[in-house]
Amino acid sequence: MSRVSRCLDNQPIERFWGTYKSESYYLTKYDTYEDVLTEVSQYIYYYNNYRYVECLDGLSPNEYRRAA
């Protein structure tokens, strides 16, 4: 961890939440808090296992880690 007021520690999680909001949250209407929690856990699973990333040579994050 870096010092206080350094944004570099937050960058990966901020990017994840920004991607989640644009790809899922803003496109769905939720009725209950439990629906949101379920959707977030499903999206995290999708994000790590099925979402292909161009900068990772078209692999999902887990596929890229296995190949490394």
Backbone hydrogen bonds in HBPLUS format (Angstrom, degrees):
<---DONOR---> <-ACCEPTOR-->    atom                        ^
c    i                          cat <-CA-CA->   ^        H-A-AA   ^      H-
h    n   atom  resd res      DA  || num        DHA   H-A  angle D-A-AA Bond
n    s   type  num  typ     dist DA aas  dist angle  dist       angle   num
A0010-ASN N   A0007-CYS O   3.05 MM   3  5.46 133.3  2.27 110.3 122.1     1
A0011-GLN N   A0007-CYS O   3.25 MM   4  6.35 131.9  2.49 149.8 163.1     2
A0014-GLU N   A0010-ASN O   2.95 MM   4  5.97 161.3  1.98 165.2 170.4     3
A0015-ARG N   A0011-GLN O   2.98 MM   4  6.06 155.8  2.04 150.5 156.4     4
A0016-PHE N   A0012-PRO O   3.05 MM   4  6.31 156.5  2.10 143.7 150.1     5
A0017-TRP N   A0013-ILE O   3.00 MM   4  6.23 170.9  2.01 153.4 154.3     6
A0018-GLY N   A0014-GLU O   2.98 MM   4  6.09 154.0  2.05 143.9 151.5     7
A0019-THR N   A0015-ARG O   2.95 MM   4  6.16 158.1  1.99 150.5 156.0     8
A0020-TYR N   A0016-PHE O   2.84 MM   4  6.10 162.8  1.87 155.3 160.7     9
A0021-LYS N   A0017-TRP O   2.93 MM   4  6.04 164.1  1.95 147.6 151.5    10
A0022-SER N   A0018-GLY O   3.13 MM   4  6.30 162.6  2.16 144.9 149.4    11
A0023-GLU N   A0019-THR O   2.91 MM   4  5.97 152.9  1.99 152.9 160.2    12
A0024-SER N   A0020-TYR O   2.84 MM   4  5.58 144.5  1.97 148.8 155.6    13
A0025-TYR N   A0020-TYR O   3.23 MM   5  6.44 155.4  2.29 136.0 142.4    14
A0026-TYR N   A0021-LYS O   3.05 MM   5  5.72 173.3  2.05 150.5 150.5    15
A0027-LEU N   A0024-SER O   3.09 MM   3  5.37 143.7  2.22 107.6 118.5    16
A0028-THR N   A0025-TYR O   3.35 MM   3  5.56 168.7  2.37 110.0 113.4    17
A0035-ASP N   A0032-THR O   3.20 MM   3  5.27 127.2  2.50  94.8 107.4    18
A0036-VAL N   A0033-TYR O   3.09 MM   3  5.14 119.5  2.47  95.5 110.1    19
A0037-LEU N   A0033-TYR O   3.03 MM   4  6.41 160.3  2.07 152.4 157.3    20
A0038-THR N   A0034-GLU O   2.92 MM   4  6.11 160.2  1.96 148.8 154.0    21
A0039-GLU N   A0035-ASP O   2.95 MM   4  6.09 160.8  1.99 144.3 149.9    22
A0040-VAL N   A0036-VAL O   2.89 MM   4  6.10 158.6  1.93 154.1 159.8    23
A0041-SER N   A0037-LEU O   3.07 MM   4  6.28 166.3  2.09 149.7 152.8    24
A0042-GLN N   A0038-THR O   2.97 MM   4  6.18 157.1  2.02 150.0 156.8    25
A0043-TYR N   A0039-GLU O   2.86 MM   4  6.02 153.3  1.93 146.4 154.1    26
A0044-ILE N   A0040-VAL O   2.91 MM   4  6.15 156.5  1.97 152.3 158.3    27
A0045-TYR N   A0041-SER O   3.14 MM   4  6.33 157.8  2.19 142.3 147.8    28
A0046-TYR N   A0042-GLN O   2.95 MM   4  6.20 161.1  1.99 147.1 152.5    29
A0047-TYR N   A0043-TYR O   2.68 MM   4  5.82 161.0  1.71 153.1 159.0    30
A0048-ASN N   A0044-ILE O   3.07 MM   4  6.21 152.9  2.14 146.4 151.5    31
A0049-ASN N   A0045-TYR O   2.99 MM   4  6.01 146.4  2.11 147.2 156.6    32
A0050-TYR N   A0046-TYR O   2.88 MM   4  5.10 160.4  1.92 137.4 143.2    33
A0051-ARG N   A0046-TYR O   3.02 MM   5  6.04 144.6  2.15 161.0 157.3    34
A0062-ASN N   A0048-ASN O   3.18 MM  14  5.89 149.4  2.28 162.4 164.4    35
A0053-VAL N   A0059-LEU O   3.12 MM   6  5.84 169.0  2.13 131.7 132.5    36
A0056-LEU N   A0053-VAL O   3.10 MM   3  5.40 151.9  2.18 107.5 116.2    37
A0058-GLY N   A0053-VAL O   3.08 MM   5  5.18 137.4  2.27 141.6 143.2    38
A0057-ASP N   A0054-GLU O   3.15 MM   3  5.41 132.3  2.38 122.3 119.5    39
A0059-LEU N   A0056-LEU O   3.29 MM   3  5.56 149.3  2.39 105.1 113.3    40
A0064-TYR N   A0060-SER O   2.94 MM   4  6.14 159.0  1.98 159.9 166.0    41
A0065-ARG N   A0061-PRO O   3.03 MM   4  6.27 156.8  2.09 146.3 152.1    42
A0066-ARG N   A0062-ASN O   2.98 MM   4  6.20 158.4  2.02 147.7 153.5    43
A0067-ALA N   A0063-GLU O   2.99 MM   4  6.17 150.8  2.08 144.7 152.5    44
A0068-ALA N   A0064-TYR O   3.10 MM   4  6.26 130.8  2.35 140.1 152.4    45
A0068-ALA N   A0065-ARG O   3.25 MM   3  5.19 135.6  2.46  93.8 105.7    46
